[in-house]
Amino acid sequence: MGIQDVIEGKKQWRAHLARVKALPPDYQIVYKEMQKYLFKVGPVDLLEGNLLSGIVDFFAESAATGRGVLEVIGEDVAAFCDELIKDSPTYADRYQESLKDKGGH
């Protein structure tokens, strides 16, 4: 990864954050909680993929209808996130695989 890639990545991240800040306050709060959760759970392709920007798109469309964020995703934010990444490999999955490869259980 060259310096241009780093600069472009930062520009894209700043643009993404600006889109988050344009959401209504309840959506911003839930987005930030989802982001923290997803960074902790660790889908392997989180930063390379479109998951975070897709969430912002979904939230922007939902907010435009006048619905509250919890009406859209439900009360359990973690369960909603888990459903989003259910078919994505996580760092926890990789760790479990490495234990199996080493003869662990």
Buried (B, 14 or more C-beta within 10 A) or exposed (E): EEEEEEEEEEEEEEEEEEBBEEBBEBBBEBBEEBBEBBEEBBBBEBEEEEBBBEBBEBBBEBBEEEEEBBEBBEEEBEEBBEEBBEEBEBEEEEEEEEEEEEEEE
